[in-house]
């Protein structure tokens, strides 16, 4: 008997019918001889609705109370799902993140898991129960307060439990049939990927692909936990994310021996751009700027420094960061303006990032030229460029993102010749 961890997203449990459908799939997995641990997200757009409600009550929500509010959504889902499973004649027990042993640091709204002690979960499944765990949440090791892991944190909860319980596989159920070469909401001709490496999936996730959270993939790679991304709305085999091609747990057929040159195109509209204007071009200035950003606990993505003007000895430094941290970044930098000595700040939240990801890009000439030709032919202007061995990213205007993604996707021959990709549910909000 193997142990399987399954995670169901908000669109999968959006209403009573969805919860009952998910319960039947879980029970079927149990009947196949597996021990089952399930991680569940809040129903539908519940989390977004709670965030909106908090904003109406208080413009600046307290971190501790905000986490207490947001975790209510997952607790509702886990209890309802346990009830649905019991109505099918199987025993189920629901657990909050803290009851499941998810120990985190003390950072509210984006806590990181530092330990997993799943004793109660293991005891429950050993007794024959199906364990239902509320995703997205844990408990602080120091303060003992409830914490949340940030948006998409249920994926991380599932992989962390799979690693701690030595599960055979972590199945992530969502509203699409797997990982696609682009967001099927934007590119209807996107093609499903049968297998993708942890490295390529990390790049896609960090570049804006919403199927898996990058922290979840990072955790899975560290503990070598195979992830099977599937739809809860169909019985189709999905996408395997692992260290090497495999038929894997689902019994699917042979995987390709060599991965394709280009894995996919990702886009992200959740970032903003900050430009620090008139920075003295001398050692230590960039360090001072990004020390301020680091002290504010803000993650920076792309960074570009212009060539300094010979007449003034000043330069501009631009970087991208999450929109949600934009106000905090500007406020922190303004406080340090006199000490650093820059002239002014510019903030732009109407940008989008487009990324091309593929394992063989560095050793294949012409990839960069084809990428930029596609954007040029689509009339898309580029503002920033960043590259790695398996990724090229550019920043464009947000209004151009859909056209740009479709143009690049077609230019690299990623369009599917079969039926259009299906998005079964979810608003994409």
N, C-alpha and C positions, 0 to 999 in steps of 0.2 A: 504493500500500500504506500503510495507516494503522497506528499503534501503539496498542494497547489494553492498559491495565493492569487486571488482574483480582485481586480479593482474595477468598480463601475462608476463612470462619470455622471455628472448632474443630468445630462440629457437622457441617459439610460434609465434614470429613476425619477423622471420629471413629474410623473403623476401616478395614480394608483395602478393603472393598467401596466405602466412601465415597471413598477415595483413587482407586480405579480409575474410579469414576463421574466424579469431577472431572477426571481425566486425559483422559477421552474428550471432555469439554466443551471443555477447553483445546485439544486437538488439532483439534477441529471449528472453533474460532475461527481457528486457524492455517491450516487448509485453505481458509477463506474469504478468504485473501489478506492477513491481518493479521500484523504483528509482535506478539508477545505477551510481556508481562512479568507474572509472577504473584507475588503476595504471599500467604503462607500463615501461618495461626495454628497453635498447638499442637493436637494431636489431642484432641477432646472436652474432658474436664475435667482434662487433664494439668496445666495451670497451677495450678488449685485444689489438686490432689493434691500438687504440689511445695510449695505454700505450707503445706499441712497438715504435710507431712513436715519442713519447716524448723522449724515450730513445735514439733514433738516433739523435735527435736535441740537447739534453742536458743530460749528464750523471746524473746530480742531478737536478731534476725538482723543480722549486719553487712551494710551496704548493698551493698558491692562484691561480697561472696560471694553474697548473695541474688540479685543480678542475674546472676551467673555461673550460678547454679542455674536460674533461671527461663527463661533463653534457651535452655536445652537442649531444651525442648519444641518450639520452632519449628524448631530444627536437625534434629530427627528428622523432622518433617513435610516439610520442604523436600527432604530426601534421598530419602525414600520416594516423594514425588510425582514427582521427577525420574526415579527408577527406573521408575515406572509409565508415564510418558510415553515413555521409551526402549523399553519393551516393546511399545508401539504403533507403533514404527518411526519415531519422531521424535527429534531431538536435543534434549536439555535439559541445562542446567547450573544447579546450585544455589549460592547465595551467602548468607553471613551478612549481617547488617545492616552491619557494618563493611566487608566486602568490596564491598557494594553502594554504599558512599559515604555512608551516613547519619551525619553528624557532629552530635553533640549537645553540650549543656553537661555539667557534671560532677555534676549532681544525680541520685543513684542512686534507682531505683524510679519516678521520674516526671520523667525528663529531657525536655528540649525540643529539637527539631531546630533547629540554627542554620545548617546548610548541607547540600546534597546534591551529591555529585560522582560521578555514575553512569557514569564512563568505562568500567568493566569491563562493566557491564550493556549499555551501548550497543554496545560491541564484540561482545559475545556475540550480541545479536539481529541485528546487521549480518551476522554470519557464518551466520545462519540458525537459530540455537538459540532455544529457548524458555527464558527466564531465570526461575528460581524463587528468590524472595528470602524470607528469614526475616523475618517481621513483628515489630513490638513492640520492636525493639532497634536500637542504634547503637553508636557509639564516641565517647568523650569527646574533644573537641578538645584539652584541656589535659593530662589524665592518661593518655590512650590506653586507659583501662579500658573494658570492655564496660558499657553502660548499657541500661536498659529505659525505655520511654516511658509506663508506667502502663497500667492495664487498658484494653483496647480499642485499644491503641496500633498494632495492625496496620492499622486503618483509616487512621490518620495516615501510616503508612509508605507505604501505597498511593497516597494523594493526593499526598504529597511527591514520590514517584517519578514520578507522572503529570505533575506540574508541571515537574520537572527534565527529563523526556524529551519534553516537549511532546506528550503523548498526546492522542488525540481524545476519549477518555472514560475514566473510572475506574469499573469495574464492581465493586460490592461484593456478593458472594454470601453469603447467610445462610440461616437455616432458615425464613423466612417469605417471602411473595411480594412484599414491598415495604414501604413505610412505611404504617402504618395509623393511623386516627383515634384509636386507643388500643392498648394492649398486648393482642394477641389471646389471650394466656394468661389475661387477666383479663376482657376483654370479648369474648365469642365473636361478637357481632354487629358488631365493628369493621369499618369499611369501608376498602378500599385506596385510597390517594391516588395519582392518576396523575402529578401534578406538584406540587411544593412549592418555594417560593422558598428561597434560602439563609437569609434572615432568619428565616422561620418555622421552618425546620428547626433552626437554631441554638437558638431558644427551646425547641423540643421536646427537643432533645438535652441542653441544659443543665438542663432540668426533669426529666430522668429517663428519657426515651425511649432504649431500649437498642439500637435498630437502627443508629444511627451515633453515634460519639463526637463531642462538640461541637468538639474541637480539629481533627478531620478536616474538619468542615464549615467551620470558620473558615479553614482552609488552602485549601480548595477555593474559597471565596468570594474570598479574597485574590488567587488566581491564575486565577480564572474557569474552573475545571475542572468540567465537568458530571459529576455522579455518577449512576450508574444502579444502584439497589438492586434486587436480584433474588434468587430462590431457586435454589440449586444442585440442588434436588430436583424442579424442574418447568421447563417450557419457557415459562412465562407471562412476558409483559412486566411489568416491575416499576414502580418509582416513579422519576421523574426529579427530581433536585435540581439546580437551576441558577438563573441570574439571571433568566431569562425562559422562558415556556412554549415547548416545542420538541418536535417529533417525534423528533429526535435520531438517534443512531447506530443504534438498533435498527429504525428504519423504522416505528415505531408511528404511528397516525393522528393526527388533529388534536387538539391540546390545548385546554382551555377558555381563552378569552381573559381572563376575569376569575376570580380565585381566590375560593373560598368565604369567607364571613365568618369561620367558625371552622375552623381546620386540624385541631385534635385536642385530646385530653386526655392529659396525661402524668402519671406518678406516680413518686416516688422514695422508697425506704425505706432508703437508704444514708446518711442524714444524722442528726445528733444536734443537740440544742439545749443551749446554754449560757446560763445567766442569771447576770449579775453583779448581785448584790443590794446595795443601799445605796451607790450611787455618788453622790458629791457633785455636785450639779447646777450645775456651773460650767464655763467654757470650758477646754478642754484635757483633760478627764477621758476622754471617749470616744476622743480621739486617742491617749491614753496606753494605753488598753486594746487598741486595735486595732494599735498599734505593736508591742506584745508579741506579738500573734498573727502579725503580718507577719514579725517577726524569727524566729519559729519556722517560717516557710515554710508557713503554713496558709492555705488559701483559705476565705473567708467568703462565705456565700450571702445569706440574708435577715437584716436587722437591724431591730429594733424597740426604741425607747426610750419608756418610760412617762412620763406627766406626773409631775413631782416632787411629793411631799407638802409642803404649805405649812408644816406644823409642824416638819418635819425638814430640808427642803431636800435630801432624798435621792431618788434615782430608781433604777429597775432598767433594765438594758440586756440584751436577749436577742438571740442570733444563732444561726444554724445553720451547721454545718460538716460535713465528712465524718466518719463514725463512726471511721474509721481514725486520724483525727487528734485524737480526743477526749481521750485520756489526756495527749497532749503539750500540748494547749491548757490543760487544767486545771493541769497541773504548771507551765507557764510563767506562768500568771496567779497561782498561789499564791506563786511566788517574788517577784512584783511587788506583792503585796497591800499591804504596808506603804507602799510608795512611792505607789501609786495611791490607797489609802485606802478601798476598798470593804469591805463588811461580810462577805459570804460568796459562795460559788458554788453553783449548782445545775446538775446535769447530767442530761439525759434522752435516752436513745437508743431510746426506744420511740415515735418520731414518724414521720410520713410527710408528704411534700409532694405536693400535687395542683395541677396547673397547667392552665389553659385558654389555648390559643394561637390567635391569629387576626389577620390583617392589618388588618381593618376594625373592630376592637373600639372604638377610641377615638371613632370618628365614628358609632357605632350605639348609641343609648340602649337601656337595658334589659338589656344583656349582664351587667353586674355583679349586677343584681337577680335575673335568672334563675339565675345561678351560685349565689348564696347561698340562693335559694329551694330549689334542688335539694338542696343539702347539708342544709338545715334539714328538708326533708321526709323525708330519709333518716336523720334523727336524728344527724347528724354535727356535733360541736362544733368550732369554729375557734379555734386558739390564736394564730396569727400570720397577717398578711396582707401581701402585697407585690405591687405592680403595675408594669407598664411600658406602653408604647403598644400592644403586641401580646400582652400576657400578664397574667393574674391568677393568683397563687399563694397557697395557704393551707397552713398546717401543721395536721394533725389527729393523732389517735392512730393508731398503726400498725395496730391491729386493725380500724379503720374504713375503710382505704384502698380495698379492693376494692369495697365497697358504694358508697362515695363516687364512685369513678371511673365505675361503671356508671350511677349516678343522674345525674351531670353529662352523660355521653355521651348518654343518652336525652333529657335536657331540651333539648339543643341539636340534636336531630334528626339525630344522627350515625350512628344504628344502620342497618346494612345490611339491605335487604329480601331480599337473595339468600342464598346459602349462607353458612354460618359460615366465619370466617377459619381457615385451616389453619396449624398449626405443625408442620412436617415433622420436626424433630429438635431436639436440645439439651435440657438440663435447666433452663435459665434460672438455673443456679447462679451 
